[in-house]
Amino acid sequence: MPHIWDMKKRLPKFMRNKYALATGIFILWVCFFNDIDLFYIIKSRREVSSLRDEVAKIKDDNAKATEALFDLSHNKSSLEKFARENYYMKRDNEEVFVFKERSE
């Protein structure tokens, strides 16, 4: 029957140290077997980053819309331009031609 010391000698050096072995098991557990593992953390950080980009885009769009609203409510010529471009409104003495591109 082999002695326990003979079996320990067959193990790699890092597995002989109980602290290194416990640290390795802990790292494996945290990285792969835990509910909040390494892959979940990476995926969550990517999602947070994309959501922050989306928030920045929405804030930029909101600032542009606020500026356009202020311009429309205080500038009569921009209000007329907006009505002509978006609602095809015209004056009494003019005609409006609308050209639409064909989708091919």
Secondary structure, DSSP 8 states (H G I E B T S, - for coil): ---HHHHHHHS-HHHHSHHHHHHHHHHHIIIIISSS-HHHHHHHHHHHHHHHHHHHHHHHHHHHHHHHHHHHHH-HHHHHHHHHHHH----TT-----------
